[in-house]
Amino acid sequence: MFQKIAELRENGYCVLKAQLPLASIEACKRAFWPLLLEYLKHHADERNRGPHRHFLPMPFEPPCFAPEFFFNPDILEVVRGAMGSRVVADQWGCDVPVPGSEYQNFHADYQRPLFEELPDLPLPPYILVASFGLISITPEHGPIEIAPGTHRIPREVALRSVESSEIPAHSLLLEPGDVLVRHPWALHRGTPNRTGTPRPLLSVRYVRRWYADHSREVNSIPRSLWESLNEEQRALLRFPIASE
């Protein structure tokens, strides 16, 4: 994984191919798909990520929750290689562009700087996002585009470089089982979903243990699931625990 960690540091992202078991992804899809369609049926006009784009927190009930989604040793090796051993997962969500979605503007996630008085101060990462699709993400399904290296230069310079095509953006096409690990400050955008099928991209956010913000919208972990986890797994999760 040393090369993947180096790619992440240099480009702001890397892709781990065929990383998650297809059986787990298919089981998650079968359980989540009816929930997703029901959500879109009632919230189609409540877009929260731009025209015809939705974010919703993922449930923790298996098989939507699977240990391999959070505790995969190769993913954790990359995350810990970039941020150190003291990390926690603190967000579990799904981004879904549907037919009618458009190009987003290039942007960074979690844009509030850690040090407001020095917004362009170069810092090591303290947030990383690991994402995977429940379906094949082709050019027609609205893949994420990322401008490599833009997490390492001042934001305004990065935006000018991307807008002028001095730094070209790359479309990340993913097959089920592939995992995209990215630095949220690498400039990126969603592209239009030109198919008739919603395109769910599931994401786990990992942060250094000392970091917290108010950007999260998350579900609670059922008490029974929490109690089924071992001590090491519990130490890696920072989510509310349901009282019953």
C-alpha positions in Angstrom: 0.0 0.0 0.0 3.0 2.3 0.1 2.4 3.3 -3.5 -1.2 4.1 -2.9 -0.3 6.3 0.1 2.2 8.1 -2.1 -0.5 8.6 -4.8 -2.9 10.0 -2.2 -0.3 12.4 -0.9 0.7 13.5 -4.4 -2.7 13.6 -6.3 -5.1 13.9 -3.4 -6.7 10.6 -4.2 -6.1 6.9 -5.0 -8.2 4.0 -6.1 -8.0 0.6 -4.5 -9.3 -1.9 -7.1 -11.5 -4.9 -6.3 -11.1 -4.1 -2.6 -14.5 -4.9 -1.1 -16.4 -8.3 -1.5 -19.0 -8.2 -4.1 -21.4 -10.3 -2.0 -21.4 -7.6 0.7 -22.0 -4.8 -1.8 -24.8 -6.8 -3.4 -26.4 -7.5 0.0 -26.2 -3.8 0.9 -27.7 -2.8 -2.5 -30.6 -5.2 -2.1 -31.4 -3.8 1.4 -30.8 -0.2 0.6 -32.3 0.2 -2.8 -36.0 0.2 -1.6 -35.0 2.7 1.1 -33.3 4.9 -1.5 -36.3 4.8 -3.9 -38.7 5.5 -1.1 -36.6 8.5 0.0 -36.4 9.9 -3.6 -40.2 9.4 -4.0 -40.9 11.7 -1.0 -37.9 14.0 -1.2 -37.3 14.5 -4.9 -37.7 18.3 -4.5 -35.6 18.5 -1.4 -32.2 18.4 -3.2 -29.4 19.1 -0.8 -26.4 18.8 -3.0 -27.5 20.8 -6.1 -30.1 20.2 -8.8 -31.3 16.6 -8.6 -28.6 15.6 -6.2 -29.2 14.2 -2.8 -27.2 13.2 0.3 -28.7 10.9 2.9 -27.1 9.3 6.0 -26.7 5.5 5.7 -28.4 3.1 8.1 -26.3 1.0 10.4 -28.6 -2.1 10.2 -26.9 -5.0 8.5 -26.4 -5.6 5.6 -26.3 -1.9 4.9 -23.7 -1.9 7.6 -20.9 -4.4 7.1 -17.7 -4.6 9.1 -15.6 -4.8 5.9 -16.9 -1.3 4.8 -15.3 0.3 7.9 -12.6 -2.0 9.1 -11.0 -3.2 5.8 -7.3 -3.6 6.6 -6.0 -2.2 3.3 -8.2 0.9 3.4 -7.1 1.5 7.0 -3.5 1.0 6.1 -3.8 3.8 3.5 -5.8 6.1 5.9 -3.4 5.5 8.8 -0.4 5.8 6.5 -1.6 9.3 5.6 -3.0 10.4 9.0 -1.4 8.3 11.6 -2.9 5.5 13.8 -5.2 7.7 15.9 -8.1 8.0 13.5 -11.9 7.4 13.8 -14.7 7.0 11.3 -17.4 9.7 12.0 -19.6 9.8 8.9 -21.5 7.1 6.9 -23.5 8.5 4.1 -24.6 8.3 0.5 -24.4 10.8 -2.4 -26.9 10.2 -5.2 -27.2 12.1 -8.5 -30.4 11.3 -10.3 -31.6 12.0 -13.9 -31.6 15.8 -14.4 -28.4 16.4 -12.4 -25.9 18.9 -13.8 -22.2 19.6 -13.4 -21.3 21.0 -10.0 -18.8 23.8 -9.7 -15.4 22.6 -8.7 -15.2 22.8 -4.9 -13.5 21.4 -1.8 -15.4 19.7 1.0 -15.3 20.9 4.6 -14.0 24.2 3.4 -13.6 26.0 6.8 -9.9 26.1 7.4 -8.5 24.7 10.6 -6.7 28.0 11.2 -8.9 30.8 10.0 -6.2 33.4 10.1 -4.0 31.2 7.8 -6.4 29.6 5.3 -3.7 28.5 2.9 -1.3 27.2 5.5 -0.1 23.8 4.2 -1.1 21.1 6.6 -1.1 17.3 6.6 -4.5 15.8 6.1 -6.9 15.4 9.0 -9.9 14.2 7.0 -10.0 11.5 4.4 -13.1 10.0 2.6 -13.3 6.4 1.4 -16.1 5.9 -1.2 -17.5 3.0 -3.2 -20.4 2.5 -5.5 -23.3 0.0 -5.3 -23.4 -0.1 -9.1 -20.8 0.3 -11.9 -20.1 4.0 -12.2 -19.6 4.7 -15.9 -19.2 8.1 -17.6 -23.0 8.2 -18.0 -23.7 7.6 -14.3 -22.2 10.9 -13.2 -18.7 10.0 -11.8 -16.8 12.3 -9.6 -14.1 14.4 -11.3 -11.0 15.3 -9.3 -8.2 17.8 -10.2 -5.0 16.1 -9.0 -2.7 17.9 -6.7 -5.1 20.8 -6.0 -5.1 20.0 -2.3 -1.4 21.1 -2.1 -1.8 24.6 -3.5 -3.7 27.7 -2.4 -7.4 27.4 -3.1 -7.7 30.5 -5.4 -4.7 29.3 -7.4 -6.1 25.9 -7.7 -9.5 27.2 -8.9 -7.9 29.3 -11.6 -5.7 26.4 -12.7 -8.7 24.1 -13.0 -10.9 26.7 -14.7 -8.2 27.4 -17.3 -7.6 23.6 -17.8 -4.0 24.1 -16.7 -4.7 21.3 -14.3 -7.1 18.8 -16.0 -9.7 17.0 -13.9 -9.9 13.2 -14.0 -13.2 11.2 -14.0 -13.1 8.4 -11.5 -14.9 5.3 -13.0 -15.5 2.7 -10.4 -16.6 -0.9 -10.5 -18.4 -2.5 -7.6 -15.7 -3.4 -5.1 -13.4 -0.5 -6.0 -12.7 2.1 -3.3 -11.8 5.7 -3.9 -9.8 7.3 -1.0 -9.6 11.1 -1.4 -8.4 14.2 0.3 -11.5 16.5 0.6 -9.5 19.6 -0.4 -8.6 18.2 -3.8 -10.9 20.2 -6.0 -13.7 18.0 -7.4 -17.2 18.1 -8.8 -20.1 15.8 -9.6 -21.0 15.2 -13.2 -24.5 14.6 -14.7 -26.2 11.3 -14.3 -27.5 10.7 -17.8 -29.1 7.3 -17.1 -32.5 6.5 -15.7 -30.9 4.9 -12.6 -29.9 6.6 -9.3 -26.1 6.4 -8.7 -25.4 5.8 -5.0 -21.9 6.5 -3.9 -21.4 5.4 -0.3 -18.8 7.1 1.8 -17.0 6.6 5.2 -15.3 9.7 6.5 -12.2 9.1 8.6 -10.7 11.9 10.8 -7.9 12.3 13.2 -9.2 11.6 16.7 -8.9 15.2 17.9 -10.9 16.6 15.0 -14.6 17.3 15.1 -17.0 19.6 13.3 -20.7 20.2 12.8 -21.0 19.1 9.2 -22.1 15.6 10.0 -25.6 14.2 9.4 -25.5 10.6 10.7 -27.7 7.8 12.0 -27.3 6.2 15.3 -25.7 2.7 15.7 -28.2 0.3 17.2 -27.2 -0.8 20.7 -27.3 -4.5 19.7 -24.8 -3.9 16.8 -22.5 -1.8 19.0 -22.4 -4.6 21.6 -21.5 -7.1 18.9 -18.4 -5.2 17.9 -15.0 -5.9 19.5 -13.0 -3.2 21.5 -10.8 -2.4 18.5 -13.8 -1.9 16.2 -15.6 0.3 18.8 -12.5 2.5 19.2 -12.6 3.2 15.4 -16.3 4.4 15.4 -17.5 7.8 16.5 -21.2 7.8 16.1 -24.2 8.2 18.5 -25.3 5.0 20.0 -29.1 4.3 20.2 -30.4 4.0 23.7 -32.2 0.7 22.9 
